Amino acid sequence: MNRDRRTGPAEAAVLAAAAGVLTAATLLGVWSDRPPGPLLALDIAAGVLGVLLTPVLRWRPVTATVLLTVLAAVSPAGTPPSTIGALQVARRRAFPVAAAVSAGGVAAHAVQGAWRPGGGLWYGWWLVLITLGYGALLGWGAWAQARTALIRSLHDRARRAEAEQGRRVAEARMLERRRIAREMHDVLAHRLSLLATFAGALEYRPDSPPEQLSRAAGVVRDGVHQALDELREVISLLRDDDPPDGDGSRPQPVLADVPRLVQESRDAGVVVSLREAVREPAEAPPAVARTAYRVIQEGLTNARRHAAGQPVRIAVRGGPGAGLEIDVRNALPPERPAPGAVSGGAGLVGLTERVRLTGGHLDHQAVAGEFRLHASMPWPA
């Protein structure tokens, strides 16, 4: 509708100009070699009326063409406007309507040729030429309709494809943001559990040597700064429309970083034993290597939260073609966890999904007085 308002007057003016030029040429062709007669006034009147009706084709093509066809039956000056109208109907209306209008145009010219025969051309041939002309106009209009429909269909497909691409990009961004947020959640939970362990040591061992107290306070201070930085990254991921490029601002940990992870817990006072039997750890698939690190990290974090002071045993084994097995165990304290050490289990739920996405399986359960966390993941040869 908006397009009609913008282009309608201009197209109507073009139609009127074309009809005026063709009508003038027709009048010159008919009356150039004969003296003026009483039919000249009729032709001029029909030509002027036809030119005036032509702009109406832009909005009422069928009605205007029917009126122009009547003019074509009484005067050759009505032929140009009526043929323009037939073309407009063929371009804008269904084929049966356009065919009926074209048939009416042929009939009108048959009447015109019968009572106003042209010179030098047999009536039958003249009627054949008129029929072929209207047939060409009908075919031209049908082709124009098909072309317009095809272009519109291609535009619609392009818009739908662009919208679908935008939706896929938005979903990919959201999934990437969630994945990075889960990574940061694991890191932050691990960092805060270390801080809680050091703070607990400061609280329950106030008689420690000043050097140890100073060292523990320094570790708490550095840990708080690191935890704040990591928390800001998580908040940024949840707030920004676009996730950061890549996998975040720091490299993702892998199997080679497990000893450093274990040493951090040992520095916090946790007794941790690590038994590694991994062939070619550097060749592990990136997703498997990262997930293995997170499994061990979650096991250490849960041990510090819910079994403070209990030793932790970690076993990692596997290799190409054999898969990767991770087993983390810690003894459960006889008393209930401290009120501040509650957890909703979201870490294990997310970890289970992370392991599943690698094609593996994760189990966690309390058996025989200890908590066991076991993960198995494929490692193609």
Secondary structure, 3 states (H helix, E strand, C coil): CHHHHHHHHHHHHHHHHHHHHHHHHHHHHHHCCCCCCHHHHHHHHHHHHHHHHHHHHHCCHHHHHHHHHHHHHHCHHHHHHHHHHHHHHHHHCCHHHHHHHHHHHHHHHHHHHHHCCCCCCCHHHHHHHHHHHHHHHHHHHHHHHHHHHHHHHHHHHHHHHHHHHHHHHHHHHHHHHHHHHHHHHHHHHHHHHHHHHHHHHHHHCCCCCHHHHHHHHHHHHHHHHHHHHHHHHHHHHHHCCCCCCCCCCCCCCCHHHHHHHHHHHHHCCCCEEEEEEECCHHHCCHHHHHHHHHHHHHHHHHHHHHCCCCCEEEEEEEECCCEEEEEEEEECCCCCCCHHHCCCCHHHHHHHHHHHHCCCEEEEEEECCEEEEEEEECCCC
